[in-house]
Amino acid sequence: MALELSTVDSNGNTGNYWKITYYSIDIPGQIVDCEICLFKDAAASAAGKSPMQKQAFEWGPGDYAGNFDPTTLSAVDVNPQERAYELIKVATVPVDFTTSTDV
């Protein structure tokens, strides 16, 4: 799973493939951290190329309960990576992901 969104990095290069490359869940603290990276395209990501840009996200207790907590969601709903993508797709700062599409 990844997101497609054409983005120009700080060097003027364009990439269109955003993929979560890291996430962690602190269950007692109810904190989820993830990093999504921009690659030129899916082939660059698959080839292990370095990302063009990185964006970190952190969700705290308010977001944890309704999106990541396995005690309040059904087993079908608890896929942390998919939930993180859903939250990223409504983010507007510093990158506006609202027009991104699933790939």
N, C-alpha and C positions, 0 to 999 in steps of 0.2 A: 504494500500500500504506500502511496505517496500522493503529493499534490502537484498539479500542474499550474504554474503561474509564471508568466514571463516577467523577469525582474532584471534590472540593470544594476550591477554591483558598483562599488566605489571606484573601480578602475575603468568603468565604461563597458565591461563585458556583460553579455546577456546570457542568462541561464533560465531554464523553465521547469526544472525538476526539483521539488522540495521534498526531502525525506527525513523522517525522524532517525537520528543516528544514536541517540542516547535517551534513556528515561529511567527514573528511579522513583520508587514509592516508599515513603516513610509512613507505615501504617499507624504506629502509635501517635506520631505527630500530625497525621493527616495532611501530608504535603507531597505533592507530585512535582518532580522536576523533569523537564525534557529539553532536548536541543534538536532543532530542525535545521537542516543544512540545504543550501542551494547548490545544485550541480548544473553543469551546462545542459545535460539531458540524462535520460535513464541509462544510456550506455556508459557515460562517464561515471555515474554512481556504481554501476555493476562492475566496472573495470577497476574500482578502488581509487579513482582519482581524488585529489584533495578537493574539498568543497570550496566554492567561490565565496560563500558567505555563511555565517552561522547566526541563529537567533535562539536565545534561551527563553523558556517559559517556566513559570512556577505557579502552581495552584495550591491554595491553602485550604483550611477546613471548610470554608463556605462552598467551595467548588467540589471538594473531595466527597462529601456526603452524597450528592446527587449524581456524581459521575464516576467515582472510582471505588466506593465502599462496597465490598462484597457482602456485607451483612444487610444492606438495604436494597441491593439490586439482584435480579435473577442471574443465574450463571450465564445465560445467553448474553446479557447486557454487559458483563464485566470482562471486557477486553481492553486493558489499559491503553494500548497503543491506538486502537480505534477511537476510544473516548478522547484521547489527546488530540487526534486529528480533527475531531468534531469541534473541540474548543478552539483549536488554532484557526479553523475556517471562519470563525466569527471575530477574530482579532483584527484590529485595524492599525495598531501601533507596534513597532515602527514600520512594519510591512503590512499593507492592507491585503489580507488573505480572503476577504469576503467574495472575491470573484474567482477564487481558485476552484479547480475541479479535481475529483478523485481520479487517480490513474493506478 
